[in-house]
Amino acid sequence: GLFMALGMGANDVANAMGTSVGSRAISIRQALIIAALFEFGGAVLAGSNVTETVRNGIVMPHVFDAAPRLLIYGMLSSLLAAGLWLLVASKRGWPVSTTHSIVGAIVGFALASRGSEAVQWGNVAYIVTSWVISPIVAGVLSYLIFRSALRLILEHDQPLVQARRYVPFYMFLAAFILTLVTLLSGLKYLHLVISHVQAYVAAAGIGTIVALIGKFFIERIRIEDGSARELHFASVERVFGILMISTACCMAFAHGSNDVANAVGPVAAVVAVAQSGVVSHNIGISIWILVLGGIGIVIGLATYGRRVIETVGREITDLTPSRGFAAELAAASTIVMASSTGMPISTTHTLVGAILGVGFARGIAAINLQVVRTIILSWIVTVPVGAALSVAIFYLVRLLLPG
C-alpha cells in the first residue's frame, strides 16, 4: 500500500501541483511543502468515502467467502501491479491515471480468480463513466472561470484595478470549496456532528476571512510605473500568483481526499479479512491506513514528481498564474464533488480536462495536440496493462503461497 501510494504521489500529485509550478506561481520546493500539508490532510480527513468504493465496490465480496485468502492475494497483487506501472510511467514522465491502474488491476485479478461473476459490472461502469464525465465538467468550469477572468480583469483598460476588485471573490470561492468538503465529509475521526446549514455558514465565514486577507495583500502590490496597459499585466499576474497559492492548496486537499483510496482501499480490504477471518465482515477503516496513504503520497512527490509536473504544467498549453488558477479551481471543484459522493474519478483526466478548457478559451492553436494525444494514449493503455500485471502477479503469488 505504501509502494502504491508512493507511485500515486509521483504521478497524480504531480498533476495536482503541475499547473502551479508550470505557471511559475510557486517553485518545486514550495509545491512539496503545500502537497505535504494539504495532500496528507485531505487523505486522512476526507478520504474514507472513496476508500469504501475501491474497497468493496469493484468485486463481489461474497464470491470469496469460501476462500478469503484469495481476496488477500488478489488485493496485494493489484497494489503491486498498479505500483509497478506507476513507477515506470513516472520515471518516463507519463501522466497516467492511478485510478485506471488500480481499478484495472482489481478487475483483472477478480476475473482470473473467480470469473466475470466476481466483478460488480454496474459499479465498474459507473466508475468508467466518471472518467469521461469528470474532464468534461472540469473543462467547462475552467472555460467559464477563465472567460470570467478575461471579461472582468484581463481585457479591461485597467486590469490591476479590476484585479484588486474581483480577485478576492475568486479567493472566497476557493476557500469556500475547501472548507465545505472538510466539514461535510472530513470530520469523521474528530466525532463532530455538523449540519449542512452549519457547514455552509462556516464555509462562507472562512471564505470571507480568506478573501479579506487576500485583499489586504493585494492592496500592497505596487502598480508598475507608466500608464501603458501592457505594463500593468506583470502586476496582475502577481495578484493571480497570490490566488494560485489558495487554489494549489484546494487542489492538493481535494486530490488527497479522492485519490488516497487508490492506495489504501485494497489495504483496508486485506486488513478487514485478516482481522475478522471472513470476507463479508465489514469493519471501519482504521485511520492508520489513511495515514499510511498520506505518507506515501508525500514521499512519491518528493522523489519522482518533477518529471510529470513538467509534462502537465508546461507542455499541454502555455500557463500563466491567471490560466493556471482557472484550471486548478475547476479541477478542485470537480474532485470535491466527486469525493463527497464516493465516486473515484481520475485526477489526471480532471486536471487535463481543466487545462484543455483554459486552452480552448484562448483558441485551439494554444493547445499542443501532440502532447494531448500522447496523454490520452497512455490512459487507454493503463487499464489493460494494470489488469495483465495483476493477473501475472496473482498467479505467481498463488504458486509461491498455495492454499
Steps between C-alpha positions, in 0.01 A plus 500: 500500500783738580668412167177567312453832682857595410426437133182702529691787657756492220235508229160637602618748761731642237185560295341678794796736543605517135300808408637699794860413416446527125359851535799588722270610780688270739830315488556126522611540861185696589289238320653230719410689817142569386451140389642363823250696709183494292531163325559335836212692657260413219596132510453465876199727554289445190624183338266242652202537261685406181708240684177307565425497125841361406495257792158340448349647185696331220491129583222288648633420851270202554657297217816481712322379817628145451858615433569833672872456443441543126363847563810590698725365225301688240507836677874467565553412132294801396703736718832367373388503135368856514804620696744350248321658204491839673872477574581434135267775377625756751865442413412565135287804576172344384194642682301177528200449723544326834124441505527318167792301636338369819150444356646311203720295732213406734274402208785294353559291812125455556454364149802272537395359837120476488389595150267775382247442779756632751492850349235757585461612140242763587740677734787463253285660230419781745871554565588491129224751427655733755826489306315651203280742694768646728723655229194643324368658821845633593555630148170689495563646847855613416379651172232701683736606781773615263251676271367686803854601594559624145177698496527647850876554524740412219317672213429814701678831442620497862562131572676549834220717637250235390711225653496673836124513473417148382784265602382486866175347373698222331694448823172477688380229260816292540494523881125429508540177301793377707326574830171345391645162406693494827190564710261275310718192449826557680422504872419133545791434731443814708147379589345840429142513376436800274182562300508611139376846596775538759758376250397752236496785750844406634640461147364841405656652811844347438479594132429858598801508735728360229368753250564788740853379570559466128364847437741640761802352325373591153470863603869496591609414145652806335368609162773490238628837388351634177146529378514250212253216542763237421710609797224408740488132404812410700329628812173327409676166468662564839148534638400171341822354639362565848173336394686196365622422851137467610401284203811283535406428862141428397611270217746312722239442771238391246743262332605344831138448604408321177807314380633362828239227451697362206780403738323422827169356378654157429701525825176558693347192337802284592502627859127430538540140383812442710335632816162330463589187305204544266454705187149631562581643842497879479713696744586866503801637317776562754651845490853353489419365153415850376815635669704235316358622170569862583864429585551308177350781292742757643806275453401427139469865408835580660684224313353467149239775468710751306489317166120479474468860621699607193261316266177624652604850600700611197436281196120492449452876474682811613388579853510825692375542859163626372459198271635254753266630769196439280611144424584414862182647646284319244679170554483533878128578487436192285707274727330636812156420356613150405663431836186594693298245299758221520578506127866405437572726204834542328688811610707474184189514283353781706803726496582442133137577419525823700823601324340429163206719601738789563672429170169501308419837659807633317442307177590152374843622384599551864487122567784258423288229340792258466555498876125459558491199267792340685328553835172350378687200358663445840152500657378233258803277558493525880188287565610189305860530625380520861269202450767286328762573766251423776405166347866400457589596857186328636593168340859538621384564857270197491789289373733618776235506777252218427192449712 
